Amino acid sequence: MKVIYGVGKVKVSFKKPIVTIGIFDGVHLGHKFIIKKLIDKAKKINGTSVVLTFDPHPKNILRPKKYLPLLISIEHRVKLLRDLGVDVCIIEEFSQGFSRLSPEGFIRRLFVKTIKPQEVFVGSGFTFGRSASGDIDLLRELGRQHNFKVNEVLPIKIGKEIVSSTSIRRLIRQGDLHKASKFLGREVSILGKVRRGRNIGRLLGYPTANIYPCGEIIPPTGVYAARVNFDKKKRLAAMAYIGSRPTYNKKVKDRCFDIEVHIFDFKKKIYGRYIEIEFLKEMRDERKFSSQEELKKQIEKDQKAVKHFLKAHHKK
């Protein structure tokens, strides 16, 4: 997948471009439905599937005091779009100036002058331009003026509930990984760069990869059965921890959490690499132990429980 940072950097004409536009925070089941239609149509006409997305999230530019934590970072979004088989991803910077474009100016800047799509796929309720004043009816009218067809894709429902980034964000915060994964169409996961830690896990006999998450929303503190994915290789069985290390840290800042993962039977050094941690099930809550030895004994129990769960999970 080719990644282009800004429509102004588009220097070539795409062959029969089929485009979708949106934030795609989470790249959840509803997003995947739109993107599948996009890719299928592009393949059918031997064209180019193009995803146009934005960073930062518009809400965090327009209402910075009400910061909206993202389900996934832009790096994670790009990875998931690449995994789906998208040909081109264009990341347009969202700014106050950009937000003031009229709907017509929005389409001229993004579509008419650069991408020149043959067809556009958007989700139901799509809005664009200053104060979200453009709707799908206006998009269709602009499409007739500028020779592109507009396809409206209805939302996906599970039961009676519409799949949305807002609902998934709530489910992850509540620790309902099972339902969140259904809405995502994949496991709840975090992408981050491996950094050097304090080597506490190694001293306990369980070396861990410590990561800096890229601004993503994280599940509640605790110990998790997990899998680790990097380099497009098979997912590796692992035990993950989210928390503040209360056994070692007397003072903990609010929301200051470590994320670390012990990959079973793995000895490679991966400092500086990006890894994706999939959280399958919370095994226990975080708690403080009276000694390092007590903590070590608990980790031994955790590992047995996680391996037992992963073995059963693998058989399903």
C-alpha positions as CSV (number, residue, x, y, z in Angstrom):
1,M,0.0,0.0,0.0
2,K,1.3,3.4,-0.9
3,V,0.9,6.0,1.9
4,I,0.8,9.7,0.9
5,Y,0.8,12.5,3.5
6,G,-1.5,15.1,2.1
7,V,-3.4,15.4,-1.2
8,G,-0.9,18.1,-2.2
9,K,1.7,15.4,-2.4
10,V,-0.2,13.4,-5.0
11,K,2.0,13.7,-8.1
12,V,0.6,11.0,-10.3
13,S,-2.9,10.2,-11.7
14,F,-4.4,7.1,-10.2
15,K,-5.9,4.6,-12.6
16,K,-9.7,4.6,-12.3
17,P,-9.6,5.7,-8.6
18,I,-12.4,4.4,-6.4
19,V,-12.3,6.4,-3.2
20,T,-13.7,6.3,0.4
21,I,-13.3,9.2,2.8
22,G,-13.5,9.2,6.6
23,I,-11.7,9.0,9.9
24,F,-12.0,5.2,10.2
25,D,-11.0,5.3,13.9
26,G,-10.7,1.6,14.9
27,V,-11.1,0.3,11.3
28,H,-14.1,-1.6,12.8
29,L,-16.6,-3.9,11.2
30,G,-18.6,-1.0,9.7
31,H,-15.4,0.5,8.2
32,K,-14.3,-2.8,6.8
33,F,-17.7,-3.3,5.1
34,I,-17.2,0.0,3.3
35,I,-13.6,-0.7,2.4
36,K,-14.4,-4.2,1.1
37,K,-17.0,-2.6,-1.3
38,L,-14.3,-0.1,-2.3
39,I,-11.7,-2.8,-3.0
40,D,-14.1,-5.1,-4.8
41,K,-15.2,-2.3,-7.1
42,A,-11.6,-1.2,-7.8
43,K,-10.7,-4.8,-8.7
44,K,-13.8,-5.3,-10.9
45,I,-12.8,-2.3,-13.1
46,N,-9.0,-2.8,-12.7
47,G,-8.8,0.5,-10.9
48,T,-7.2,1.8,-7.7
49,S,-8.7,1.6,-4.2
50,V,-8.0,4.9,-2.4
51,V,-8.7,5.6,1.3
52,L,-8.6,9.3,2.2
53,T,-8.4,9.8,6.0
54,F,-7.6,12.6,8.4
55,D,-5.1,13.2,11.2
56,P,-5.5,14.6,13.9
57,H,-9.1,13.7,14.6
58,P,-11.3,16.7,13.7
59,K,-13.0,16.7,17.1
60,N,-9.6,17.2,18.8
61,I,-8.9,20.2,16.6
62,L,-12.4,21.8,16.9
63,R,-12.9,21.0,20.6
64,P,-9.4,20.6,22.1
65,K,-10.6,21.0,25.7
66,K,-12.7,17.9,25.2
67,Y,-10.0,15.6,24.1
68,L,-11.3,12.4,22.4
69,P,-9.0,9.4,22.9
70,L,-8.7,7.4,19.7
71,L,-9.3,3.7,19.4
72,I,-6.2,3.4,17.4
73,S,-3.3,5.7,16.3
74,I,-2.7,6.8,12.8
75,E,0.2,4.3,12.6
76,H,-2.2,1.5,13.7
77,R,-4.8,2.7,11.2
78,V,-2.3,2.6,8.4
79,K,-1.3,-0.9,9.3
80,L,-4.9,-2.2,9.4
81,L,-5.7,-0.6,6.1
82,R,-2.6,-2.2,4.5
83,D,-3.7,-5.5,5.9
84,L,-7.1,-5.2,4.3
85,G,-5.5,-4.7,0.9
86,V,-6.0,-1.0,0.2
87,D,-3.9,0.3,-2.7
88,V,-3.4,3.9,-1.6
89,C,-3.9,5.7,1.7
90,I,-3.9,9.5,1.7
91,I,-3.6,11.1,5.1
92,E,-4.8,14.7,5.1
93,E,-3.8,17.0,8.0
94,F,-6.9,18.4,9.7
95,S,-6.5,21.9,10.9
96,Q,-8.6,24.9,11.8
97,G,-8.1,26.4,8.4
98,F,-9.1,23.1,6.7
99,S,-12.3,23.0,8.8
100,R,-13.4,26.4,7.4
101,L,-13.5,25.1,3.8
102,S,-17.0,25.2,2.3
103,P,-18.4,21.9,1.2
104,E,-17.8,22.9,-2.4
105,G,-14.2,24.0,-1.5
106,F,-13.7,20.7,0.3
107,I,-14.6,18.6,-2.7
108,R,-12.6,20.8,-5.1
109,R,-9.4,20.6,-2.9
110,L,-9.6,16.9,-2.2
111,F,-11.2,15.4,-5.2
112,V,-11.4,17.7,-8.3
113,K,-7.9,19.0,-8.3
114,T,-6.1,15.8,-7.2
115,I,-7.6,12.4,-7.0
116,K,-10.4,12.8,-9.5
117,P,-12.4,9.7,-8.4
118,Q,-14.7,7.7,-10.6
119,E,-16.7,6.6,-7.6
120,V,-16.9,7.5,-4.0
121,F,-18.1,5.3,-1.1
122,V,-19.2,6.9,2.1
123,G,-21.0,5.8,5.2
124,S,-24.6,6.7,6.0
125,G,-24.8,10.1,7.6
126,F,-21.5,11.3,6.1
127,T,-21.0,15.1,6.4
128,F,-18.3,17.4,5.1
129,G,-17.2,21.0,4.9
130,R,-17.5,24.0,7.3
131,S,-19.7,23.2,10.3
132,A,-20.5,19.7,8.7
133,S,-22.9,21.6,6.4
134,G,-22.4,19.2,3.4
135,D,-24.4,16.0,3.4
136,I,-24.8,13.0,1.1
137,D,-27.4,14.8,-1.1
138,L,-25.0,17.7,-1.7
139,L,-22.2,15.2,-2.3
140,R,-24.3,13.5,-5.0
141,E,-25.0,16.9,-6.6
142,L,-21.3,17.7,-6.6
143,G,-20.6,14.3,-8.0
144,R,-22.9,15.0,-11.0
145,Q,-21.0,18.3,-11.5
146,H,-17.6,16.7,-11.4
147,N,-18.3,13.3,-12.9
148,F,-18.1,10.9,-9.9
149,K,-20.7,8.5,-8.6
150,V,-21.6,8.5,-4.9
151,N,-22.4,5.2,-3.1
152,E,-24.0,5.4,0.3
153,V,-23.2,2.4,2.5
154,L,-25.6,1.7,5.4
155,P,-24.3,1.0,8.9
156,I,-23.6,-2.5,10.2
157,K,-25.7,-3.7,13.2
158,I,-25.0,-6.4,15.7
159,G,-28.3,-7.3,17.2
160,K,-30.1,-4.0,17.5
161,E,-26.9,-1.9,18.1
162,I,-25.1,0.0,15.3
163,V,-21.4,-0.6,15.2
164,S,-19.6,2.7,15.9
165,S,-16.3,3.9,17.3
166,T,-18.1,5.5,20.2
167,S,-19.7,2.3,21.3
168,I,-16.4,0.4,20.9
169,R,-14.6,3.1,23.0
170,R,-17.1,2.6,25.8
171,L,-16.8,-1.2,25.7
172,I,-13.0,-1.2,25.9
173,R,-13.1,1.3,28.8
174,Q,-15.6,-1.1,30.6
175,G,-13.3,-4.1,29.9
176,D,-15.9,-5.8,27.7
177,L,-13.3,-7.2,25.3
178,H,-15.5,-9.9,23.9
179,K,-18.2,-7.5,22.7
180,A,-15.7,-4.9,21.6
181,S,-13.9,-7.5,19.4
182,K,-17.2,-8.4,17.8
183,F,-17.8,-4.8,16.9
184,L,-14.2,-4.4,15.6
185,G,-14.3,-7.6,13.6
186,R,-10.9,-8.4,15.2
187,E,-9.3,-8.6,18.6
188,V,-8.9,-5.4,20.7
189,S,-5.3,-4.4,20.1
190,I,-2.6,-1.8,20.7
191,L,0.3,-0.8,18.5
192,G,3.4,0.6,20.1
193,K,7.1,0.9,19.9
194,V,9.2,-1.4,22.1
195,R,11.4,0.5,24.6
196,R,13.8,-0.3,27.3
197,G,12.2,-0.8,30.7
198,R,13.5,-1.3,34.2
199,N,14.2,-5.0,33.7
200,I,11.9,-6.0,36.5
201,G,10.3,-8.7,34.5
202,R,13.7,-10.1,33.5
203,L,14.8,-10.2,37.2
204,L,11.6,-12.1,38.0
205,G,12.4,-14.6,35.2
206,Y,9.7,-13.2,32.8
207,P,11.4,-10.8,30.4
208,T,8.9,-8.4,28.9
209,A,8.7,-6.0,25.9
210,N,7.6,-2.6,27.2
211,I,5.8,-0.4,24.7
212,Y,4.9,3.2,24.3
213,P,1.3,3.1,22.9
214,C,0.7,5.6,20.1
215,G,-2.0,7.5,21.9
216,E,-4.5,4.7,21.8
217,I,-7.3,3.9,24.2
218,I,-6.3,1.0,26.5
219,P,-8.2,-1.6,28.4
220,P,-8.5,-1.5,32.2
221,T,-5.4,-2.4,34.3
222,G,-4.8,-6.1,34.8
223,V,-3.1,-9.2,33.5
224,Y,-4.3,-10.5,30.1
225,A,-4.0,-13.5,27.8
226,A,-2.6,-12.0,24.7
227,R,-1.0,-12.5,21.3
228,V,1.8,-10.4,19.7
229,N,2.0,-9.6,16.0
230,F,4.8,-8.1,14.1
231,D,6.6,-8.4,10.7
232,K,3.4,-10.1,9.3
233,K,4.5,-13.3,10.9
234,K,2.2,-15.7,12.9
235,R,0.8,-14.3,16.1
236,L,2.9,-15.3,19.1
237,A,1.3,-16.4,22.4
238,A,1.9,-14.0,25.3
239,M,0.9,-12.7,28.7
240,A,0.3,-8.9,28.9
241,Y,0.2,-6.5,31.8
242,I,-1.4,-3.0,32.0
243,G,-0.8,-1.1,35.2
244,S,1.2,1.1,37.5
245,R,3.4,-1.6,39.1
246,P,2.0,-0.9,42.6
247,T,4.3,-3.5,44.2
248,Y,7.3,-1.3,43.2
249,N,5.9,2.2,42.9
250,K,4.7,4.0,46.0
251,K,3.4,7.0,44.2
252,V,1.5,6.6,41.0
253,K,0.3,9.4,38.8
254,D,-3.3,9.1,37.6
255,R,-3.5,7.3,34.3
256,C,0.2,6.7,34.2
257,F,0.2,3.0,33.1
258,D,2.9,0.7,31.9
259,I,2.1,-1.7,29.1
260,E,4.3,-4.8,28.8
261,V,4.1,-8.2,27.4
262,H,5.9,-11.5,28.0
263,I,6.1,-13.5,24.8
264,F,6.3,-17.2,25.5
265,D,9.5,-19.0,24.2
266,F,10.8,-15.9,22.6
267,K,14.4,-14.6,23.0
268,K,14.9,-12.1,20.1
269,K,15.7,-8.4,20.9
270,I,13.1,-6.2,19.4
271,Y,13.9,-2.8,20.9
272,G,12.7,0.1,18.7
273,R,10.3,-2.2,16.7
274,Y,6.6,-1.7,16.4
275,I,4.5,-4.6,17.8
276,E,0.8,-5.1,18.0
277,I,-0.6,-6.6,21.2
278,E,-4.0,-8.3,21.0
279,F,-5.8,-8.6,24.3
280,L,-7.9,-11.7,24.3
281,K,-9.1,-12.0,27.9
282,E,-8.5,-10.3,31.3
283,M,-7.2,-13.0,33.7
284,R,-7.1,-11.0,36.9
285,D,-7.1,-7.4,38.2
286,E,-4.0,-5.5,39.1
287,R,-3.1,-5.7,42.8
288,K,-0.2,-4.9,45.1
289,F,1.9,-7.7,46.6
290,S,3.7,-7.7,49.9
291,S,7.0,-8.9,48.4
292,Q,8.8,-9.6,45.1
293,E,8.7,-13.3,45.9
294,E,4.9,-13.2,46.3
295,L,4.6,-11.4,43.0
296,K,6.8,-14.0,41.3
297,K,4.6,-16.8,42.6
298,Q,1.5,-15.1,41.3
299,I,3.1,-14.5,37.9
300,E,3.8,-18.3,37.7
301,K,0.1,-18.9,38.3
302,D,-0.8,-16.3,35.7
303,Q,1.4,-17.9,33.1
304,K,-0.2,-21.3,33.7
305,A,-3.7,-19.8,33.5
306,V,-2.9,-17.8,30.3
307,K,-1.4,-20.8,28.6
308,H,-4.4,-23.0,29.5
309,F,-6.7,-20.3,28.1
310,L,-4.7,-19.8,24.9
311,K,-4.6,-23.6,24.3
312,A,-8.4,-23.8,24.6
313,H,-8.9,-20.6,22.6
314,H,-6.8,-21.9,19.8
315,K,-9.0,-25.0,19.5
316,K,-12.2,-22.9,18.9
